[in-house]
Amino acid sequence: MEQRISLITLGVADVARATAFYKRMGWKPAESPPEITFFQAGGSIFSLYGREALAVDAGVATETSDKSASVVLAFNARSKEEVDAVLAEARDAGAEITKPAEDTFWGGYSGCFADPDGHLWEIAWNPHFAILENGSIRLPE
């Protein structure tokens, strides 16, 4: 796994409210569906997503659990095969796979793991986000 972070996603109570806050702070959101907001943040992407939806997406929410996701770090891979390889590497290093890799509704491929302290990572291949040679990631223009 390359040493980089592609996205940092905050799980928020109200995406519209959180988006309005960051806009008041001078951040400029990219065009996004209403359930998520993306901001270009240097060579990474910062995003806001509903806390419960983020927990479901990360594979940590269940009917009998009150787990939620406050923050998920993401590593964007250059291929589906790299997603599988990074998840295997994480598992072999001691991570818990919280969601095996699968095709997504948005046209990508992703899975999630929790590190030994429970910090969540999404490993994703997203055909809509360009990964530059230096590992930085760009939102579509």
C-alpha positions as semicolon CSV with decimal commas, in nm:
position;residue;x (nm);y (nm);z (nm)
1;M;0,000;0,000;0,000
2;E;0,142;0,335;-0,100
3;Q;0,187;0,576;0,190
4;R;-0,089;0,826;0,112
5;I;-0,443;0,924;0,207
6;S;-0,682;0,993;-0,081
7;L;-0,993;1,101;0,109
8;I;-1,095;1,193;0,461
9;T;-1,469;1,157;0,514
10;L;-1,645;1,296;0,818
11;G;-1,965;1,126;0,929
12;V;-2,202;1,412;1,006
13;A;-2,551;1,443;1,153
14;D;-2,675;1,671;0,873
15;V;-2,488;1,695;0,542
16;A;-2,657;2,020;0,433
17;R;-2,580;2,189;0,767
18;A;-2,219;2,069;0,765
19;T;-2,176;2,178;0,401
20;A;-2,312;2,524;0,483
21;F;-2,062;2,552;0,769
22;Y;-1,762;2,468;0,551
23;K;-1,888;2,704;0,280
24;R;-1,901;2,983;0,543
25;M;-1,538;2,891;0,622
26;G;-1,452;2,967;0,258
27;W;-1,440;2,609;0,126
28;K;-1,578;2,555;-0,224
29;P;-1,768;2,229;-0,275
30;A;-1,752;2,034;-0,597
31;E;-2,074;1,938;-0,770
32;S;-2,197;1,642;-0,565
33;P;-2,520;1,452;-0,503
34;P;-2,714;1,591;-0,203
35;E;-2,623;1,299;0,026
36;I;-2,247;1,372;0,010
37;T;-2,030;1,678;-0,034
38;F;-1,678;1,672;-0,179
39;F;-1,414;1,943;-0,143
40;Q;-1,075;1,939;-0,317
41;A;-0,820;1,976;-0,037
42;G;-0,478;2,009;-0,193
43;G;-0,384;1,666;-0,328
44;S;-0,659;1,494;-0,129
45;I;-1,038;1,510;-0,110
46;F;-1,236;1,602;0,202
47;S;-1,596;1,483;0,216
48;L;-1,907;1,502;0,433
49;Y;-2,148;1,209;0,450
50;G;-2,428;1,108;0,685
51;R;-2,288;0,933;0,993
52;E;-2,528;0,636;0,978
53;A;-2,482;0,593;0,602
54;L;-2,104;0,604;0,649
55;A;-2,124;0,328;0,912
56;V;-2,331;0,113;0,676
57;D;-2,090;0,184;0,391
58;A;-1,792;0,087;0,609
59;G;-1,960;-0,236;0,718
60;V;-1,969;-0,152;1,089
61;A;-2,342;-0,082;1,136
62;T;-2,566;-0,377;1,213
63;E;-2,919;-0,412;1,345
64;T;-2,780;-0,503;1,689
65;S;-2,502;-0,246;1,697
66;D;-2,499;0,122;1,782
67;K;-2,168;0,170;1,603
68;S;-2,138;0,472;1,382
69;A;-1,856;0,612;1,178
70;S;-1,725;0,956;1,265
71;V;-1,424;0,949;1,033
72;V;-1,319;0,716;0,752
73;L;-0,984;0,747;0,579
74;A;-0,967;0,630;0,220
75;F;-0,697;0,500;-0,009
76;N;-0,791;0,514;-0,375
77;A;-0,635;0,236;-0,576
78;R;-0,553;0,241;-0,944
79;S;-0,743;-0,084;-1,016
80;K;-0,987;-0,335;-0,870
81;E;-0,697;-0,577;-0,835
82;E;-0,506;-0,325;-0,623
83;V;-0,812;-0,291;-0,394
84;D;-0,807;-0,667;-0,336
85;A;-0,430;-0,668;-0,280
86;V;-0,440;-0,382;-0,026
87;L;-0,726;-0,543;0,168
88;A;-0,531;-0,871;0,179
89;E;-0,221;-0,684;0,296
90;A;-0,424;-0,512;0,570
91;R;-0,578;-0,844;0,681
92;D;-0,234;-1,008;0,691
93;A;-0,102;-0,716;0,898
94;G;-0,378;-0,765;1,159
95;A;-0,669;-0,554;1,033
96;E;-1,032;-0,666;1,056
97;I;-1,204;-0,661;0,718
98;T;-1,534;-0,488;0,797
99;K;-1,664;-0,501;0,440
100;P;-1,519;-0,724;0,167
101;A;-1,455;-0,553;-0,166
102;E;-1,752;-0,536;-0,400
103;D;-1,882;-0,338;-0,695
104;T;-2,052;-0,016;-0,581
105;F;-2,369;0,165;-0,685
106;W;-2,155;0,460;-0,803
107;G;-1,959;0,250;-1,052
108;G;-1,650;0,175;-0,848
109;Y;-1,521;-0,110;-0,635
110;S;-1,444;-0,087;-0,264
111;G;-1,403;-0,262;0,067
112;C;-1,320;-0,151;0,421
113;F;-1,104;-0,252;0,712
114;A;-1,050;-0,147;1,073
115;D;-0,694;-0,114;1,202
116;P;-0,608;-0,266;1,543
117;D;-0,747;0,044;1,718
118;G;-1,071;0,039;1,519
119;H;-0,988;0,326;1,282
120;L;-1,175;0,273;0,956
121;W;-1,022;0,274;0,608
122;E;-1,200;0,242;0,275
123;I;-0,993;0,098;-0,007
124;A;-1,157;0,199;-0,334
125;W;-1,114;0,209;-0,707
126;N;-1,315;0,506;-0,834
127;P;-1,318;0,555;-1,212
128;H;-1,440;0,913;-1,162
129;F;-1,143;1,041;-0,956
130;A;-0,806;1,077;-1,128
131;I;-0,499;0,961;-0,938
132;L;-0,192;1,152;-1,047
133;E;0,152;0,995;-1,075
134;N;0,254;1,141;-0,737
135;G;-0,050;0,978;-0,569
136;S;-0,256;1,291;-0,529
137;I;-0,622;1,268;-0,629
138;R;-0,839;1,509;-0,824
139;L;-1,213;1,563;-0,837
140;P;-1,364;1,584;-1,186
141;E;-1,370;1,935;-1,330
